[in-house]
Amino acid sequence: MINVTSPFLPPKEEYLAYVDEIWKRNWLTNNGPLVNELELQLKRYLQLDHLLFVNNGTIALQLAIRALDLKGEIITTPFSFVATTTAILWEHCTPVFVDIDKDTFNIDPKLIEQAITPNTSAILATHVFGNPCDIDAIDAIAKKHKLKVIYDAAHCFGTEYKGKSVLAYGDVSCISFHATKLYHSTEGGGVVTNSPDILKKMARMRNFGHAGPYNFEGIGINGKNSEFHAAMGLCNLKYADDILEDRAQSHELYNLRLANLPLTQQKPTSHSTQNHAYYPIVFNSEETCVAAAKELEKQGVYTRRYFYPSLNKLEYIPDTHCKVSQSISERILCLPIYHGISEAEIDMICRYLKRYFQYKS
Ligand SMILES: Cc1ncc(COP(=O)(O)O)c(C=O)c1O
């Protein structure tokens, strides 16, 4: 059986060495030394000024919305994981969907201005599959209309835009360190900002609003993460370069093997680097896509319709139409890619796909 993803695990002894330290200190959570160490190392690795380690990428989005004090309408993408939309709704704001670019799969900046109303407070855009949005265009619109920008950078570990980590852009960027991500801390996430004030606010909000042992400033939530999660993050960070390199090779192999099939692929954004977090392919029709997934499953290969459905079609969203996002959602499949997937396994998956196209009619 080959799954669409498989979490990276560091050598067990390396994790257990951290566990020994935790046992000796008996300090399990509440901003412990391993959490602080991980924040420092992540900032160094990703070349960022500020980053807070939080308990997941969804809370990261909610903290960002709260810390920026967003109200009313938030312009967002329909082509993302459901958490991008639910974070907006959970914070009592209204998502306003703007369709995506057919090549990059990211929100189409050309369509943003027409969706702005007097109630719009922000743009929340996802760098889909780690492919950066058209950041310059989004920032120009945000400045012109005095809107805040949050990037859902859940997929973006190691991705750069114009020579800097993509996390360095926007008022706040949010990343996920969930076990399925290429770099992870089992569960986990991060908020990144260039503003010391917003950072301070998010740090307080992450910890129930504590501004001292008996002193609370504003409403907070429990967004903290534990020493055990930080330990996993510290172990895995040592392997981040290898993981990125290995995925680039797997990506290249898929590209070579699938080159002549009737499939389209996401186009990398200009001035960006890719982390190869996913291997999405787009079929000509939904029927072909679903049938191919079934065929692969029969052979023990588990793909994922990621992202499906288009978020503007969620049952709790008023009926809206986003033609491009809906069309791509219906026809996209992510193929297995993870650290350690072998050349033979990729060859086999590609052979199954080729055979499917050969005999499908
Ligand atoms: C685009 C996107 N946003 C947000 C999240 C939520 O992250 P987490 O699972 O860490 O809460 C995910 C997780 O898969 C995601 O893919």
The ligand as a Tripos MOL2 file, in Angstrom:
@<TRIPOS>MOLECULE
LIG
   16    16     1     0     0
SMALL
NO_CHARGES

@<TRIPOS>ATOM
      1 C1         -4.0020   25.4190    3.5740 C.3       1 LIG1
      2 C2         -4.1350   24.9700    5.0020 C.ar      1 LIG1
      3 N1         -4.4930   25.8580    5.9330 N.ar      1 LIG1
      4 C3         -4.6060   25.5130    7.2290 C.ar      1 LIG1
      5 C4         -4.3730   24.2310    7.6550 C.ar      1 LIG1
      6 C5         -4.5780   23.8770    9.0860 C.3       1 LIG1
      7 O1         -3.3850   23.4650    9.7090 O.3       1 LIG1
      8 P1         -3.4540   22.4890   10.9850 P.3       1 LIG1
      9 O2         -3.8320   21.1340   10.5030 O.co2     1 LIG1
     10 O3         -2.0470   22.5400   11.5290 O.co2     1 LIG1
     11 O4         -4.4640   23.0690   11.9300 O.co2     1 LIG1
     12 C6         -4.0040   23.2540    6.7250 C.ar      1 LIG1
     13 C7         -3.7470   21.8840    7.1630 C.2       1 LIG1
     14 O5         -3.6600   20.9290    6.4490 O.2       1 LIG1
     15 C8         -3.8810   23.6210    5.3600 C.ar      1 LIG1
     16 O6         -3.5560   22.7240    4.4120 O.3       1 LIG1
@<TRIPOS>BOND
     1     1     2 1
     2     2     3 ar
     3     2    15 ar
     4     3     4 ar
     5     4     5 ar
     6     5     6 1
     7     5    12 ar
     8     6     7 1
     9     7     8 1
    10     8     9 2
    11     8    10 1
    12     8    11 1
    13    12    13 1
    14    12    15 ar
    15    13    14 2
    16    15    16 1
@<TRIPOS>SUBSTRUCTURE
     1 LIG1         1 GROUP 0 **** ****
